[in-house]
Amino acid sequence: MASPFLFYSEMVVEEKGKNIKLVLEYDGNAYHGWQRQKGEISIQGILEDKIGVITGKRAKLIASGRTDSGVHALHQVCNFLTKTNIDPGSLKKGLNALTPPDILIKEAKYVPLSFHARYSAKSKTYEYRILNRREPNVFLRHYTWHVPQKLHMAKMRECLSALQGRHDFSSFRSTGSGISNPVRTMILAECHLSRNGIIRIVFEADGFLRHMVRNIVGTIVQVGSGKIEVEKFLEILQARDRQKAGPKAPAQGLFLSMVRY
C-alpha cells in the first residue's frame, strides 16, 4: 500500500508545482539592482522574463537578498515554483543562451518545496574591494573603490574584530529598511591585502541590514586613513545612531560572494 504521506506529497507537488533553485553570478553595473522595478532594468526582471519565454509563464523569483544598483554577485541564490516539467539542466542552458553575458546561471536544480532562498539561508558573505594605491586603474573602476591615501591595515583589522559576535548594528543601517530588528550575528569580519594593492574586506553574518556593509566600510576607511581613531569606531558601534558613522562606501566595490544553507 502506498504511503499516505507520499500520496499527500504528490498532491502538494501537483498543486504548487516544483521548486527550482538557481545559483548565479552577475556584473551589477548595467542594472538597477536585483529587484524588479517599473521602468528600470533589473536582474530579477531579466530572469523572470527569460524564464517566461522558456516555460510559457513568468516566474516569481525569490532571492537570498536584494543587491543594490551597481552591486555584483559571485554567488546569488534564488528559487521559483513552476508547474512545467522542464529539466533544470535544460533551463540552465536556455537561460544562459537568452540572458545578457553579464549574467551567468551556474547551477539549476530541483529542491524541496520547503526551500526558500531567503528564509532558508543560514548565513551570507559579502566582500568589499578597495584599490588602495595612488594611481587608479581604468579596468577596475567598476569593481573597486579607489582610495589613494595609504590605509592603516592594523587599525582596520582591530575595528573589524570588534564587530564579530552579536550586536545592534543600528549605526550602520540606512533609512528605508523594513526590518525592525537591527541585531545581527557577525560570524566573520576580516580584511586582506593583495600584492596589486587591492584590499578585500570580508563579512559573514546571519543577516545584513540595508547598506550595512557599505556603511561599515565607509567608516572603517575613515579609521584606516586616520580621520577617526579605533576608540571612536567602537563608540559609533555602541551609539546605535547612523548619524555618528561615516559615509556610505560606493556600490561598485561590493560583491555578494556566498550564501550558506
C-alpha positions in Angstrom: 0.0 0.0 0.0 1.3 3.4 -0.9 2.3 5.7 1.9 -0.4 8.3 2.8 2.4 10.9 3.2 3.7 10.1 -0.3 0.2 10.5 -1.7 -0.1 13.8 0.1 3.3 15.0 -1.1 2.4 14.2 -4.7 -0.8 16.2 -4.3 1.1 19.2 -3.0 3.6 19.0 -5.9 0.8 18.8 -8.4 -1.0 21.8 -6.8 2.0 24.0 -6.2 4.4 22.7 -8.9 8.1 22.1 -8.5 10.7 24.2 -6.8 13.8 25.1 -8.8 16.9 26.6 -7.2 19.2 28.8 -9.3 22.8 29.8 -8.4 24.0 32.7 -10.5 26.7 35.4 -10.8 26.3 38.8 -12.3 28.0 42.1 -13.0 25.7 44.7 -11.5 26.9 47.8 -13.4 24.2 47.8 -16.0 21.3 47.1 -13.6 19.2 48.9 -11.2 19.8 46.3 -8.5 18.2 42.9 -8.1 14.6 43.8 -7.6 12.2 44.3 -10.4 11.2 48.0 -10.7 8.9 49.7 -13.1 10.8 51.5 -15.8 14.2 50.1 -14.7 16.4 47.2 -15.9 17.0 44.7 -13.0 18.4 41.3 -12.6 15.1 39.9 -11.3 13.2 41.4 -14.2 15.6 40.0 -16.9 15.5 36.5 -15.4 11.7 36.4 -14.8 11.1 37.5 -18.4 13.5 34.9 -19.8 12.1 32.1 -17.6 8.7 33.1 -19.0 10.0 32.7 -22.6 11.2 29.2 -21.8 8.3 27.9 -19.7 5.5 29.9 -21.1 4.7 31.5 -17.8 6.5 34.3 -15.9 8.0 33.1 -12.7 8.2 34.9 -9.4 11.8 34.7 -8.3 12.7 34.7 -4.6 16.3 35.8 -3.9 18.6 35.3 -0.9 18.8 39.1 -0.7 18.3 42.2 -2.9 21.5 43.6 -4.1 21.5 47.4 -4.8 22.2 49.2 -8.1 25.8 48.6 -9.2 26.4 45.8 -6.7 27.8 42.5 -8.1 27.2 38.8 -7.1 29.6 35.9 -7.3 27.1 33.5 -5.7 23.5 34.7 -5.6 20.8 32.1 -4.9 17.1 32.3 -5.9 14.2 29.9 -6.4 10.8 29.8 -8.0 7.8 27.5 -8.3 6.8 26.1 -11.7 4.2 23.6 -12.9 6.1 22.8 -16.0 8.2 19.7 -16.2 11.3 21.4 -17.6 14.6 19.7 -16.9 16.8 22.0 -14.7 19.8 21.4 -16.9 17.8 22.5 -20.0 16.6 25.5 -18.1 20.2 26.5 -17.2 21.3 26.1 -20.8 18.3 28.1 -22.1 18.7 30.9 -19.7 22.4 31.3 -20.4 21.6 31.5 -24.1 18.9 34.2 -23.6 20.3 36.4 -20.8 23.0 39.1 -21.4 26.6 38.0 -21.0 26.9 39.8 -17.7 24.5 37.3 -16.1 25.5 33.6 -15.7 23.5 30.8 -14.3 26.0 28.5 -12.6 23.5 25.9 -11.3 19.9 24.9 -11.6 18.3 22.0 -9.7 15.1 20.8 -8.1 14.8 21.4 -4.4 12.1 20.6 -1.8 9.0 22.8 -1.7 10.1 23.9 1.7 13.3 25.6 0.4 13.2 29.4 0.4 16.2 31.2 -0.9 15.9 33.9 1.7 14.4 32.3 4.8 16.3 29.0 4.5 19.7 30.8 4.4 22.0 30.3 7.5 24.4 33.0 6.6 25.5 35.3 3.8 29.0 36.5 2.9 29.8 39.9 1.3 33.2 41.0 0.0 34.1 44.7 -0.4 37.2 45.5 -2.6 39.2 48.7 -2.3 42.0 49.6 -4.7 44.5 51.2 -2.2 47.2 52.9 -4.3 48.0 56.3 -5.6 47.0 55.7 -9.2 43.6 54.4 -10.2 43.0 51.5 -12.6 40.7 52.2 -15.5 39.8 48.4 -15.8 38.9 48.1 -12.1 36.9 51.3 -11.7 33.6 49.4 -11.8 34.7 46.7 -9.4 36.7 48.5 -6.7 36.6 51.8 -4.6 39.8 53.7 -5.4 41.2 55.1 -2.1 44.6 56.8 -3.0 45.8 57.5 0.6 47.5 54.6 2.3 45.2 52.8 4.8 46.4 51.5 8.1 45.5 47.8 8.0 46.2 47.0 11.6 43.7 49.6 12.8 41.1 48.5 10.3 41.5 44.9 11.5 41.1 46.0 15.1 37.7 47.5 14.2 36.6 44.5 12.2 37.5 42.2 15.1 35.2 44.2 17.4 32.3 43.6 15.0 32.4 39.9 15.4 29.6 38.5 17.6 26.1 39.6 18.2 25.5 43.3 18.1 22.9 46.0 17.4 24.1 47.4 14.1 21.7 50.4 14.0 24.7 52.8 13.5 25.3 51.2 10.1 21.8 50.8 8.9 20.5 53.2 6.2 16.9 54.5 6.4 14.3 52.9 4.3 14.7 49.4 5.7 11.5 47.5 6.5 13.4 45.3 9.1 12.6 46.3 12.6 15.2 44.2 14.5 18.7 45.7 14.0 20.5 42.9 15.9 22.7 40.6 13.8 25.4 38.0 14.5 28.6 38.7 12.7 30.4 35.4 12.1 33.4 36.8 10.3 34.9 40.2 9.7 38.4 40.5 8.3 40.5 42.2 5.6 43.3 41.0 3.4 45.8 43.0 1.2 46.9 41.6 -2.1 50.1 42.4 -4.0 48.3 44.5 -6.5 47.1 46.9 -3.9 43.5 45.5 -3.5 42.1 45.3 0.0 39.4 42.6 0.4 37.1 43.2 3.4 35.0 40.1 4.0 31.9 39.9 6.2 29.8 36.8 7.0 26.7 37.2 9.1 23.3 35.6 9.7 21.8 38.6 8.0 22.5 42.2 6.9 20.7 45.5 7.3 20.1 47.9 4.5 23.5 49.2 3.3 25.1 47.8 6.4 28.3 46.6 4.7 28.9 49.8 2.7 28.3 51.9 5.8 30.7 49.8 7.9 33.3 50.0 5.1 32.9 53.8 4.8 33.5 54.2 8.5 36.4 51.8 8.6 38.2 53.6 5.8 38.0 56.7 7.9 39.8 54.8 10.6 42.4 53.5 8.2 43.1 56.9 6.8 43.5 58.4 10.3 40.4 60.6 10.3 39.0 58.8 13.3 40.5 56.6 15.9 39.7 52.9 16.7 38.1 54.0 20.0 35.8 56.3 18.1 34.7 53.5 15.9 33.8 51.4 18.9 31.8 54.3 20.3 30.0 54.6 16.9 29.0 50.9 17.1 27.7 51.3 20.7 25.8 54.6 19.8 23.3 52.8 17.6 23.0 56.1 15.6 23.5 56.2 11.9 24.4 59.9 12.1 27.5 59.1 14.1 29.0 56.8 11.5 31.0 57.6 8.3 29.8 57.9 4.7 28.5 55.0 2.7 31.1 53.3 0.5 30.3 53.3 -3.2 28.3 50.4 -4.6 30.8 49.1 -7.2 33.2 47.6 -4.7 30.6 45.3 -3.2 30.1 41.6 -4.1 27.7 39.0 -2.7 30.1 36.1 -2.6 28.4 33.2 -0.8 25.0 32.1 0.7 25.1 29.1 3.0 22.2 26.8 3.8 
